[in-house]
Amino acid sequence: MGHGPTAATRVAAFPVDEPLSDPGPVSTAGLSRVAVALRGPETRCAQTATALGLAASVDDRLRDLDFGAWRGRTLDEVAAAEPAAVTRWLTDPAAAPHGGESLADLVARVGGWLDERPTDPAPVVAVTHPSVVRAALVHALGADPAAYWRIDVVPLSRTVLRGGPGRWALRWLSPAGQRDE
């Protein structure tokens, strides 16, 4: 599940550890069956989990992509100042011109987390970042890391994966505010 909206998500900025802006109403539908709640270590994940009524444990592998020197800047600012670096980042999943984590490394980190999930798990909810949800989908679907840019994850949306290592399947994606099955 993606965390709620922040100032960075509203202006397409590379996030720092900012709090949520007003998320509006938060749907807790479908969360009563959750056996394990996990979250990224950032403030926005903690606040989202609290808004959902979840006592979520921190799992560092659910942390946001490390945007390095680009943190706190908008994509437009970075593109104007470093157009070649942005182009390389958007076209080469192994590139990390910002000095942080590459998309390929993110997909590997999140894929490792997914593949360590029990094969017959009790329902788990992970409150995390759009970048982590995208990486999980890329891994689960066996897609090339370049497919990361073809996935749009909005704040408070829910993504459900079923299966286990080597056999993940996308069950559904629901935009924020839509009722889950």
C-alpha positions as CSV (number, residue, x, y, z in Angstrom):
1,M,0.0,0.0,0.0
2,G,1.3,3.4,-0.9
3,H,1.7,6.0,1.8
4,G,-0.5,9.1,1.9
5,P,0.2,12.3,0.0
6,T,3.1,14.6,1.0
7,A,4.3,18.0,-0.2
8,A,6.8,16.2,-2.4
9,T,4.2,14.0,-4.1
10,R,2.1,17.1,-4.9
11,V,4.9,18.8,-6.7
12,A,6.8,15.9,-8.2
13,A,9.8,16.3,-6.0
14,F,12.4,13.8,-4.9
15,P,11.3,13.2,-1.2
16,V,13.0,13.8,2.0
17,D,11.6,12.4,5.2
18,E,8.6,14.7,5.2
19,P,5.2,14.2,7.0
20,L,1.9,13.6,5.3
21,S,0.0,16.5,4.0
22,D,-3.8,16.2,4.5
23,P,-4.6,12.7,3.2
24,G,-8.3,13.2,3.4
25,P,-10.5,10.2,4.4
26,V,-8.5,7.0,4.6
27,S,-10.3,3.7,3.9
28,T,-9.5,0.8,6.2
29,A,-11.7,-1.6,4.2
30,G,-10.1,-5.1,4.0
31,L,-7.6,-4.4,6.7
32,S,-9.4,-6.4,9.5
33,R,-7.9,-9.6,8.1
34,V,-4.3,-8.4,8.2
35,A,-2.1,-10.7,10.3
36,V,1.2,-8.8,9.9
37,A,1.6,-5.1,9.3
38,L,5.0,-3.7,8.1
39,R,6.1,-0.3,7.0
40,G,9.0,1.7,5.6
41,P,11.0,3.6,8.2
42,E,10.0,7.1,7.0
43,T,7.6,9.5,8.8
44,R,5.1,9.3,6.0
45,C,4.8,5.5,6.3
46,A,4.4,5.7,10.1
47,Q,1.7,8.3,9.8
48,T,-0.1,6.4,7.1
49,A,0.0,3.2,9.1
50,T,-1.4,5.1,12.1
51,A,-4.2,6.6,10.0
52,L,-5.1,3.1,8.9
53,G,-5.2,1.8,12.5
54,L,-2.2,-0.5,12.0
55,A,0.5,-1.2,14.5
56,A,3.1,-1.7,11.8
57,S,6.6,-2.8,12.4
58,V,9.5,-1.1,10.6
59,D,11.1,-3.2,7.8
60,D,14.1,-1.3,6.4
61,R,13.9,-3.0,3.0
62,L,10.6,-1.1,2.5
63,R,12.4,2.2,2.7
64,D,12.1,4.6,-0.2
65,L,14.5,4.7,-3.2
66,D,17.6,6.6,-2.2
67,F,17.6,9.7,-4.5
68,G,21.0,10.9,-3.2
69,A,21.8,14.5,-4.1
70,W,18.4,15.0,-5.8
71,R,16.5,14.8,-2.5
72,G,14.3,17.8,-1.9
73,R,14.5,19.0,-5.5
74,T,11.8,18.8,-8.1
75,L,12.2,16.7,-11.2
76,D,12.0,19.9,-13.3
77,E,14.8,21.6,-11.3
78,V,17.0,18.6,-11.7
79,A,16.2,18.2,-15.4
80,A,17.1,21.8,-16.0
81,A,20.4,21.6,-14.1
82,E,21.4,18.0,-15.1
83,P,19.6,17.0,-18.3
84,A,22.0,14.3,-19.3
85,A,22.0,12.8,-15.8
86,V,18.1,12.7,-15.8
87,T,18.1,11.1,-19.2
88,R,20.5,8.5,-18.1
89,W,18.5,7.8,-15.0
90,L,15.3,7.4,-16.9
91,T,16.8,5.1,-19.6
92,D,19.3,3.0,-17.8
93,P,18.0,1.1,-14.7
94,A,21.5,0.5,-13.5
95,A,22.3,4.2,-13.4
96,A,22.4,6.3,-10.2
97,P,23.7,9.7,-11.3
98,H,22.3,11.2,-8.1
99,G,24.7,9.2,-6.0
100,G,21.9,7.1,-4.4
101,E,20.4,3.8,-5.3
102,S,19.8,2.6,-8.9
103,L,16.4,1.3,-10.0
104,A,18.0,-2.1,-10.6
105,D,19.3,-2.1,-7.0
106,L,15.9,-1.1,-5.7
107,V,14.2,-3.9,-7.7
108,A,16.7,-6.4,-6.3
109,R,16.2,-5.2,-2.7
110,V,12.4,-5.3,-2.9
111,G,12.4,-8.6,-4.9
112,G,14.6,-10.2,-2.1
113,W,12.1,-8.9,0.4
114,L,9.2,-10.4,-1.5
115,D,10.9,-13.7,-2.1
116,E,11.5,-14.1,1.6
117,R,7.8,-14.0,2.4
118,P,6.4,-17.3,3.5
119,T,4.8,-19.4,0.7
120,D,1.5,-19.8,2.7
121,P,1.4,-16.5,4.5
122,A,-1.2,-14.9,6.7
123,P,-2.3,-11.7,5.1
124,V,0.5,-9.1,5.2
125,V,0.1,-5.3,4.6
126,A,3.1,-3.2,3.8
127,V,2.8,0.5,4.0
128,T,5.5,1.9,1.8
129,H,6.4,4.1,-1.1
130,P,5.3,4.3,-4.7
131,S,8.9,3.4,-5.7
132,V,8.8,0.3,-3.6
133,V,5.4,-0.7,-5.0
134,R,6.6,-0.3,-8.6
135,A,9.7,-2.3,-7.8
136,A,7.6,-5.1,-6.3
137,L,5.4,-5.2,-9.4
138,V,8.4,-5.3,-11.7
139,H,9.8,-8.2,-9.7
140,A,6.5,-10.1,-9.3
141,L,5.7,-9.9,-13.0
142,G,9.2,-10.8,-14.1
143,A,9.5,-7.6,-16.1
144,D,12.6,-5.8,-17.2
145,P,13.5,-3.1,-14.7
146,A,12.9,-0.5,-17.4
147,A,9.2,-1.3,-17.0
148,Y,9.3,0.5,-13.7
149,W,8.5,3.8,-15.5
150,R,5.3,2.3,-17.0
151,I,3.7,1.9,-13.6
152,D,1.9,4.7,-11.9
153,V,1.2,4.4,-8.1
154,V,-0.9,7.1,-6.5
155,P,-0.9,7.9,-2.8
156,L,-3.0,5.6,-0.7
157,S,-3.5,3.1,-3.5
158,R,-3.5,-0.6,-2.7
159,T,-1.7,-3.4,-4.6
160,V,-2.3,-7.0,-3.9
161,L,0.1,-9.8,-4.9
162,R,-0.5,-13.5,-4.3
163,G,1.9,-16.4,-4.5
164,G,5.5,-16.8,-3.4
165,P,9.0,-16.8,-4.7
166,G,9.1,-17.4,-8.5
167,R,5.3,-17.4,-8.8
168,W,4.0,-14.1,-7.8
169,A,0.8,-12.8,-9.5
170,L,-0.9,-9.4,-9.5
171,R,-4.3,-9.9,-7.9
172,W,-5.4,-6.3,-8.2
173,L,-4.6,-2.6,-8.0
174,S,-7.0,-0.2,-6.4
175,P,-6.7,3.6,-6.5
176,A,-7.0,5.5,-3.3
177,G,-10.6,5.6,-2.0
178,Q,-11.8,2.5,-3.8
179,R,-13.1,-0.4,-1.8
180,D,-10.9,-3.6,-1.9
181,E,-12.5,-7.0,-2.4
